């Protein structure tokens, strides 16, 4: 009864209060989301469509796009597998070190991406723990594609797991236990019982993971070496072009990330709606 009264009271606030709250929210969105996105596309197309597409077809720009796609193509599936396995273990089982595992999953959220990049330098650099051995055997991690992928994996691996853990905990273990009692194997239980209940959560986590993987700057900047046409991802290419006062090309390449952000928001909204309907 009390909850019903509170809910009714929230809906009967004076109209001017609702108008103020709505106006503030819309102004905030316009100022920090719509205006910056519009500015990016406006600057990208300022010198015409021909210049825009010429900037995107430039050799270094195409190389940065390919490297960004390759990095996401490797990092996202690996994080998907880790996230599903970690969430399943944490939500469905009790074992020693469970709290410690959850803490490790949250670690990239509390560590600066630049610091995470420096960690890889300390491990794989020439003066690092494994640097001399790697140099001796001709293995190149830093200032090469493997280092970029490793840094990206580190900063993005919590997204899928963190989306699935509360979802799977809320669903409980009753359906899985019933399936096992009826003779289903562990894999059959997962694919026929668990997976259908978490598929939209998986998609949601993958969307967030992919957006962060393609837009990561700090960690990748430390380990990439900024080698043009070789180890520059899209964010690094934007920085180089902007520092060279090539604003048209910089905003043209940046518009790809802005477009990714818009698509991510749209797909994210659809998935959130599907999760509420599930």
NUSETI-487264 format. One line per 5 residues: their letters; for each residue x, y, z of N, C-alpha, C. Coordinates in steps of 0.001 Angstrom, whole numbers. Example, Ala and Ser with C-alpha at 12.3 -4.5 7.8 and 13.67 -1.06 7.14 Angstrom:
AS) 13190/-5690/7800/12300/-4500/7800/13200/-3300/7800  12850/-2250/7080/13670/-1060/7140/12900/30/7870
END
This chain:
XXXXX) 826/-1200/0/0/0/0/865/1257/0  1932/1217/836/2847/2353/908/3564/2566/-407  3989/1440/-1042/4677/1552/-2330/3752/2154/-3383  2455/1765/-3329/1494/2300/-4296/1308/3807/-4101  1299/4242/-2856/1141/5670/-2566/2337/6465/-3048
XXXXX) 3557/5895/-2836/4767/6574/-3308/4780/6690/-4823  4381/5600/-5491/4363/5613/-6958/3370/6638/-7472  2174/6682/-6824/1168/7646/-7249/1638/9077/-6991  2365/9276/-5865/2892/10601/-5565/3919/11054/-6572  4733/10114/-7057/5746/10461/-8057/5106/10908/-9367
XXXXX) 3925/10322/-9677/3258/10675/-10930/2447/11963/-10820  2209/12406/-9599/1377/13604/-9418/2204/14814/-9002  3487/14803/-9325/4308/15984/-9091/3784/17142/-9936  3957/18379/-9498/3502/19518/-10305/4095/19479/-11706  3309/19953/-12657/3742/19888/-14060/5038/20645/-14281
XXXXX) 5226/21758/-13601/6441/22546/-13812/7685/21799/-13356  7553/20946/-12316/8693/20130/-11865/9069/19123/-12936  8050/18463/-13510/8322/17481/-14566/8935/18152/-15797  8451/19348/-16125/9003/20067/-17273/10466/20450/-17038  10788/20887/-15836/12171/21264/-15520/13089/20062/-15618
XXXXX) 12661/18937/-15017/13495/17728/-15046/13694/17244/-16485  12634/17252/-17259/12740/16810/-18652/13640/17733/-19467  13481/19032/-19251/14289/20019/-19984/15768/19871/-19643  16076/19707/-18350/17467/19537/-17933/18072/18292/-18572  17314/17190/-18571/17817/15946/-19166/18078/16112/-20659
XXXXX) 17144/16764/-21371/17310/16961/-22813/18473/17900/-23130  18617/18952/-22337/19736/19871/-22542/21072/19171/-22308  21116/18341/-21283/22343/17597/-20986/22697/16679/-22157  21706/15934/-22668/21950/15046/-23809/22388/15833/-25033  21742/16968/-25276/22098/17778/-26441/23519/18311/-26333
XXXXX) 23888/18767/-25132/25189/19391/-24938/26327/18390/-25005  26141/17225/-24415/27249/16274/-24301/27176/15098/-25265  26100/14985/-26039/25993/13872/-26973/25697/14353/-28390  24595/15049/-28566/24160/15419/-29919/25091/16447/-30543  25420/17516/-29800/26275/18579/-30350/27662/18057/-30731
XXXXX) 28358/17295/-29867/29674/16771/-30289/29592/15868/-31520  28569/14998/-31581/28427/14130/-32751/28170/14952/-34011  27301/15934/-33901/27014/16788/-35052/28260/17556/-35486  29059/18003/-34519/30283/18742/-34841/31282/17863/-35586  31391/16607/-35180/32317/15689/-35846/31936/15512/-37311
XXXXX) 30674/15202/-37565/30236/14982/-38946/30272/16279/-39759  29981/17407/-39111/30036/18686/-39807/31454/19007/-40253  32416/18822/-39358/33812/19088/-39705/34333/18085/-40731  33868/16831/-40619/34324/15798/-41551/33883/16108/-42975  32684/16690/-43124/32139/16976/-44452/32306/18435/-44863
XXXXX) 33075/19184/-44081/33206/20625/-44311/33783/20940/-45689  34716/20113/-46166/35358/20372/-47462/34771/19539/-48592  33644/18931/-48323/32958/18198/-49376/33062/16694/-49234  32143/16008/-49879/32086/14543/-49806/33315/13913/-50452  33805/14519/-51530/34968/13952/-52226/36190/13924/-51318
XXXXX) 36431/15029/-50604/37562/15079/-49671/37361/14089/-48534  36129/13952/-48092/35803/13022/-47002/36186/11588/-47374  35703/11138/-48531/35984/9757/-48930/37450/9576/-49331  38073/10632/-49844/39501/10546/-50159/40316/10328/-48888  39931/10993/-47793/40631/10816/-46516/40474/9396/-45991
XXXXX) 39298/8813/-46191/39060/7445/-45726/39777/6409/-46594  40030/6754/-47862/40709/5813/-48756/42221/5993/-48747  42717/6918/-47953/44167/7111/-47857/44808/5859/-47252  46029/5541/-47680/46665/4269/-47325/46755/4059/-45814  47217/5066/-45079/47360/4923/-43628/46003/4790/-42946
XXXXX) 44996/5486/-43462/43653/5375/-42885/43097/3968/-43070  43265/3419/-44270/42792/2058/-44525/43526/1049/-43644  44835/1279/-43452/45612/395/-42576/45097/448/-41144  44772/1652/-40660/44259/1779/-39291/42895/1131/-39144  42074/1218/-40182/40760/579/-40139/40909/-934/-40103
XXXXX) 41785/-1469/-40936/42006/-2921/-40954/42525/-3403/-39615  43484/-2672/-39033/44050/-3091/-37757/43003/-3030/-36647  42169/-2006/-36658/41115/-1891/-35654/40129/-3046/-35761  39739/-3372/-36991/38808/-4489/-37195/39447/-5816/-36784  40727/-5996/-37115/41426/-7223/-36737/41502/-7360/-35219
XXXXX) 41834/-6263/-34550/41932/-6283/-33089/40605/-6656/-32453  39524/-6033/-32924/38197/-6353/-32390/37798/-7786/-32716  38169/-8244/-33922/37814/-9594/-34358/38469/-10662/-33485  39639/-10359/-32933/40326/-11312/-32051/39898/-11120/-30599  39865/-9868/-30142/39614/-9590/-28718/38187/-9924/-28294
XXXXX) 37206/-9569/-29114/35806/-9753/-28709/35434/-11232/-28557  35733/-12124/-29529/35405/-13537/-29316/36115/-14150/-28106  37376/-13775/-27880/38082/-14311/-26711/37421/-13842/-25417  37044/-12575/-25369/36362/-12059/-24189/34968/-12657/-24038  34336/-12990/-25153/33033/-13641/-25100/33144/-15008/-24433
XXXXX) 34123/-15796/-24867/34321/-17121/-24272/34656/-16996/-22789  35597/-16110/-22463/35971/-15922/-21060/34774/-15447/-20239  34023/-14476/-20765/32910/-13914/-20018/31840/-14941/-19712  31493/-15763/-20705/30463/-16785/-20497/30936/-17825/-19484  32164/-18293/-19635/32699/-19310/-18718/32795/-18763/-17298
XXXXX) 33350/-17545/-17152/33504/-16943/-15829/32146/-16689/-15177  31190/-16166/-15941/29864/-15888/-15384/29157/-17168/-14985  29285/-18201/-15806/28654/-19492/-15484/29239/-20063/-14194  30563/-20007/-14070/31208/-20537/-12867/30810/-19738/-11626  30811/-18421/-11739/30529/-17564/-10577/29061/-17646/-10169
XXXXX) 28162/-17658/-11156/26730/-17621/-10847/26160/-18977/-10452  26755/-20058/-10943/26143/-21371/-10751/26875/-22263/-9756  28097/-21898/-9363/28884/-22778/-8495/29497/-21993/-7343  29828/-22705/-6282/30584/-22143/-5157/31937/-22822/-5114  33014/-22034/-5016/34353/-22600/-5014/35302/-21637/-4322
XXXXX) 36420/-22136/-3786/37406/-21248/-3141/37959/-20237/-4146  38098/-19005/-3721/38641/-17971/-4593/37610/-17287/-5472  36339/-17548/-5238/35284/-16951/-6064/35293/-15428/-5964  35401/-14910/-4749/35429/-13452/-4559/36665/-12838/-5205  37781/-13558/-5130/39012/-13066/-5742/38872/-12998/-7262
XXXXX) 38193/-13993/-7858/37968/-13997/-9302/37113/-12809/-9717  36082/-12500/-8946/35229/-11348/-9246/36040/-10057/-9174  36944/-9977/-8179/37805/-8793/-8053/38716/-8643/-9265  39274/-9755/-9730/40145/-9699/-10910/39376/-9264/-12143  38133/-9699/-12281/37317/-9302/-13427/37093/-7798/-13428
XXXXX) 36947/-7219/-12237/36704/-5777/-12129/37978/-4946/-12225  39141/-5598/-12229/40412/-4876/-12189/40577/-3847/-13306  40270/-4167/-14579/40442/-3150/-15633/39587/-1912/-15446  38490/-2015/-14698/37665/-847/-14441/38342/125/-13482  39236/-379/-12645/39862/457/-11620/41286/867/-11978
XXXXX) 41820/327/-13063/43188/643/-13491/43133/1495/-14749  43923/2560/-14776/43984/3413/-15963/44466/2601/-17167  43858/2796/-18341/44333/2094/-19535/45808/2331/-19818  46309/3529/-19518/47731/3813/-19723/48578/2921/-18824  48153/2743/-17585/48882/1873/-16651/48877/437/-17154
XXXXX) 47742/-13/-17671/47688/-1381/-18197/48638/-1545/-19377  48762/-504/-20206/49737/-566/-21292/51151/-627/-20780  51448/144/-19732/52788/119/-19139/53111/-1242/-18537  52102/-1941/-18038/52326/-3286/-17506/52877/-4194/-18591  52320/-4085/-19800/52815/-4905/-20905/54225/-4497/-21314
XXXXX) 54535/-3213/-21183/55901/-2766/-21461/56875/-3389/-20462  56478/-3441/-19187/57329/-4037/-18162/57516/-5539/-18370  56525/-6170/-18971/56617/-7618/-19184/57351/-7951/-20479  56982/-7267/-21569/57486/-7651/-22890/58528/-6698/-23469  58806/-5575/-22782/59792/-4626/-23288/61215/-5172/-23261
XXXXX) 62132/-4446/-23903/63529/-4903/-23963/64132/-5072/-22581  63722/-4227/-21627/64224/-4316/-20260/63234/-5030/-19342  62198/-5630/-19923/61164/-6287/-19127/61523/-7702/-18760  60570/-8362/-18104/60812/-9720/-17630/61066/-10705/-18771  60254/-10613/-19829/60382/-11557/-20935/61051/-10952/-22159
XXXXX) 61387/-9652/-22096/61943/-8965/-23244/63192/-9607/-23830  64233/-9875/-23023/65447/-10484/-23577/65190/-11831/-24245  64350/-12669/-23621/64062/-13986/-24203/63319/-13839/-25529  62340/-12920/-25577/61579/-12715/-26806/62477/-12192/-27928  63385/-11261/-27592/64306/-10721/-28593/65230/-11808/-29122
XXXXX) 65696/-12651/-28221/66601/-13736/-28601/65942/-14716/-29562  64637/-14933/-29393/63916/-15895/-30230/63149/-15218/-31369  63356/-13922/-31561/62737/-13234/-32689/61235/-13051/-32583  60733/-13001/-31360/59293/-12813/-31152/59039/-11352/-30801  58160/-10696/-31526/57873/-9275/-31325/56459/-9114/-30794
XXXXX) 56356/-8583/-29586/55053/-8340/-28959/54747/-6848/-28940  55652/-6084/-28329/55454/-4640/-28276/55699/-4002/-29642  55022/-2872/-29877/55131/-2128/-31134/54812/-3022/-32331  53874/-3935/-32106/53414/-4846/-33147/51963/-5219/-32842  51355/-5925/-33765/49939/-6288/-33621/49659/-7112/-32364
XXXXX) 50486/-8110/-31988/50180/-8881/-30780/50039/-8026/-29517  50904/-7026/-29367/50820/-6167/-28189/49523/-5368/-28170  49095/-4892/-29340/47847/-4133/-29431/46661/-5017/-29055  46665/-6246/-29543/45573/-7171/-29232/45553/-7509/-27750  46729/-7776/-27160/46788/-8109/-25735/46293/-6950/-24876
XXXXX) 46710/-5741/-25202/46269/-4574/-24431/44759/-4377/-24559  44230/-4598/-25738/42790/-4450/-25956/42005/-5509/-25199  42511/-6732/-25212/41847/-7802/-24466/41772/-7459/-22984  42857/-6908/-22448/42900/-6591/-21015/41846/-5556/-20640  41731/-4498/-21417/40818/-3413/-21037/39359/-3758/-21336
XXXXX) 39107/-4805/-22123/37724/-5115/-22500/37182/-6408/-21901  38011/-7192/-21212/37496/-8497/-20807/36417/-8472/-19718  36232/-7381/-18951/35139/-7430/-17962/33739/-7282/-18542  33584/-6748/-19755/32274/-6312/-20216/31262/-7452/-20341  31643/-8542/-20981/30708/-9655/-21151/30427/-10320/-19802
XXXXX) 31470/-10580/-19033/31292/-11238/-17742/30437/-10401/-16806  30694/-9111/-16752/29967/-8228/-15835/28499/-8072/-16231  28190/-8257/-17497/26800/-8213/-17928/26075/-9505/-17590  26779/-10636/-17671/26135/-11927/-17495/26022/-12360/-16037  26977/-11981/-15195/26978/-12468/-13806/25681/-12127/-13067
XXXXX) 25260/-10851/-13003/24004/-10565/-12287/22788/-11179/-12964  22808/-11273/-14302/21685/-11874/-15019/21540/-13352/-14666  22646/-14079/-14659/22602/-15510/-14365/22323/-15767/-12887  22810/-14896/-12014/22510/-15040/-10588/21021/-14822/-10326  20422/-13857/-11025/18995/-13581/-10841/18131/-14743/-11333
XXXXX) 18601/-15459/-12349/17823/-16573/-12890/17901/-17817/-12015  18913/-17897/-11150/19035/-19037/-10255/19508/-20299/-10955  19422/-21431/-10243/19946/-22700/-10761/18881/-23767/-10905  17626/-23422/-10674/16575/-24443/-10653/16420/-25146/-11998  16405/-24399/-13086/16202/-25007/-14401/17364/-25913/-14778
XXXXX) 18586/-25474/-14482/19755/-26298/-14789/19754/-27588/-13968  19416/-27477/-12690/19383/-28660/-11828/18304/-29637/-12287  17163/-29107/-12729/16098/-29973/-13240/16556/-30707/-14495  17275/-30002/-15381/17772/-30628/-16609/18768/-31734/-16293  19642/-31490/-15331/20621/-32508/-14951/19942/-33731/-14340
XXXXX) 18920/-33502/-13523/18186/-34617/-12918/17509/-35473/-13994  17056/-34824/-15069/16392/-35537/-16160/17375/-36223/-17108  18680/-36098/-16816/19673/-36834/-17584/20453/-36035/-18598  20290/-34725/-18656/21036/-33909/-19606/22487/-33786/-19167  23395/-33690/-20145/24800/-33455/-19829/25019/-31971/-19545
XXXXX) 26236/-31654/-19097/26542/-30257/-18808/26402/-29366/-20026  26927/-29823/-21194/26837/-29023/-22414/25402/-28918/-22906  24637/-30004/-22808/23233/-29955/-23198/22457/-28979/-22322  22769/-28987/-21046/22110/-28067/-20121/22415/-26622/-20479  23673/-26365/-20816/24041/-24990/-21154/23352/-24519/-22426
XXXXX) 23444/-25307/-23502/22947/-24853/-24799/21420/-24887/-24903  20766/-25768/-24136/19310/-25877/-24255/18558/-25152/-23137  19232/-24888/-22019/18551/-24260/-20888/19157/-22890/-20569  20475/-22873/-20322/21117/-21626/-19892/21211/-20611/-21024  21713/-21035/-22170/21964/-20092/-23269/20715/-19344/-23730
XXXXX) 19570/-20012/-23933/18381/-19250/-24355/17986/-18155/-23365  18295/-18326/-22097/17933/-17332/-21080/18905/-16153/-21022  20093/-16332/-21577/21104/-15275/-21453/21548/-14723/-22801  20921/-15149/-23882/21422/-14773/-25221/21406/-13261/-25430  20360/-12576/-24947/20323/-11126/-25125/21348/-10438/-24235
XXXXX) 21614/-11004/-23072/22677/-10471/-22220/24036/-10624/-22872  24252/-11744/-23550/25504/-11961/-24279/25663/-10912/-25383  24597/-10704/-26143/24654/-9714/-27228/24952/-8324/-26670  24313/-7989/-25569/24530/-6689/-24930/25993/-6527/-24525  26559/-7554/-23882/27960/-7501/-23463/28907/-7414/-24640
XXXXX) 28613/-8147/-25709/29460/-8126/-26908/29436/-6740/-27555  28270/-6094/-27571/28166/-4757/-28148/29073/-3782/-27401  28994/-3793/-26080/29817/-2901/-25270/31303/-3234/-25421  31614/-4526/-25439/33011/-4959/-25582/33575/-4516/-26923  32802/-4676/-27988/33269/-4299/-29324/33473/-2792/-29435
XXXXX) 32547/-2022/-28869/32681/-566/-28927/33939/-106/-28209  34233/-692/-27046/35437/-307/-26312/36690/-776/-27045  36648/-1968/-27629/37817/-2495/-28340/38189/-1613/-29529  37186/-1142/-30271/37468/-342/-31453/37816/1104/-31107  37394/1563/-29924/37662/2947/-29555/38761/3127/-28534
XXXXX) 39412/2047/-28104/40441/2152/-27061/41642/2971/-27539  42108/3866/-26676/43228/4736/-27029/44411/4566/-26076  44164/4704/-24764/45260/4783/-23799/46207/3601/-23811  45676/2397/-23600/46526/1207/-23528/47199/931/-24869  46439/1077/-25945/46983/816/-27279/48067/1826/-27629
XXXXX) 47885/3074/-27210/48878/4108/-27506/50234/3770/-26903  50239/3176/-25723/51491/2851/-25046/52234/1724/-25749  51520/711/-26218/52180/-485/-26750/52333/-473/-28266  51739/503/-28958/51722/439/-30420/53006/946/-31073  53622/1953/-30470/54788/2569/-31093/54433/3600/-32146
XXXXX) 53148/3794/-32452/52676/4804/-33408/53376/4682/-34767  53498/3477/-35266/54123/3259/-36577/53054/3404/-37653  53175/4433/-38463/52148/4719/-39474/52048/3585/-40480  50800/3216/-40774/50573/2148/-41732/50826/772/-41180  51151/677/-39891/51479/-625/-39318/50808/-869/-37971
XXXXX) 51001/35/-37004/50475/-214/-35655/49545/895/-35175  49008/1675/-36067/48053/2714/-35673/46627/2214/-35854  45857/2221/-34776/44431/1951/-34884/43721/3252/-35244  42417/3213/-35399/41676/4411/-35795/41875/5563/-34812  41744/5355/-33486/41959/6479/-32569/43359/7084/-32674
XXXXX) 44379/6245/-32856/45744/6752/-32970/45936/7505/-34285  45297/7022/-35341/45386/7710/-36627/44734/9085/-36546  43634/9186/-35829/42972/10482/-35645/43908/11452/-34925  44597/10967/-33893/45516/11825/-33141/46637/12338/-34034  47209/11461/-34839/48315/11858/-35712/47851/12901/-36731
XXXXX) 46728/12655/-37354/46215/13602/-38351/45892/14956/-37726  45336/14932/-36535/44993/16191/-35867/46258/16959/-35488  47274/16255/-34996/48533/16913/-34631/49253/17486/-35850  48960/16929/-37019/49550/17440/-38260/48685/18542/-38891  47662/18983/-38179/46750/20035/-38640/45983/19631/-39891
XXXXX) 45867/18344/-40114/45067/17829/-41227/43662/17556/-40684  42941/18641/-40397/41683/18531/-39671/40606/17790/-40461  40543/18024/-41761/39510/17364/-42569/39661/15849/-42510  40898/15373/-42678/41134/13930/-42619/40924/13393/-41206  41354/14153/-40196/41198/13715/-38811/39730/13524/-38454
XXXXX) 38891/14498/-38820/37468/14378/-38505/36786/13338/-39380  37286/13133/-40583/36713/12096/-41446/36921/10716/-40824  38145/10463/-40363/38423/9174/-39719/37687/9085/-38381  37634/10193/-37652/36923/10193/-36367/35443/9932/-36542  34903/10313/-37695/33474/10097/-37933/33132/8608/-37948
XXXXX) 34109/7771/-38289/33864/6325/-38243/33587/5875/-36811  34367/6397/-35857/34129/6067/-34451/32818/6675/-33965  32507/7891/-34437/31240/8504/-34052/30063/7688/-34587  30199/7218/-35826/29150/6381/-36409/29009/5078/-35630  30139/4506/-35218/30111/3304/-34392/29368/3566/-33082
XXXXX) 29608/4743/-32487/28933/5083/-31237/27423/5170/-31431  26995/5776/-32538/25561/5902/-32808/24928/4525/-33012  25588/3696/-33823/25068/2346/-34061/25021/1553/-32762  26058/1699/-31946/26101/994/-30664/24945/1406/-29766  24651/2700/-29713/23541/3183/-28891/22205/2627/-29383
XXXXX) 22032/2589/-30705/20776/2078/-31260/20612/590/-30941  21657/-191/-31222/21584/-1629/-30958/21441/-1891/-29466  22149/-1113/-28647/22055/-1246/-27195/20626/-1018/-26718  19956/-16/-27269/18574/267/-26881/17644/-882/-27266  17865/-1442/-28465/17050/-2566/-28909/17247/-3770/-27998
XXXXX) 18507/-4057/-27651/18798/-5207/-26797/18219/-5003/-25402  18323/-3782/-24869/17733/-3500/-23559/16229/-3734/-23588  15583/-3334/-24677/14150/-3570/-24811/13847/-5067/-24852  14673/-5829/-25583/14487/-7280/-25665/14685/-7913/-24293  15677/-7420/-23521/15907/-7969/-22195/14709/-7743/-21292
XXX) 14074/-6585/-21400/12894/-6316/-20581/11711/-7197/-20992  11653/-7529/-22300/10554/-8372/-22771/10770/-9841/-22425  12048/-10218/-22201/12351/-11643/-21962/11823/-12079/-20601
END
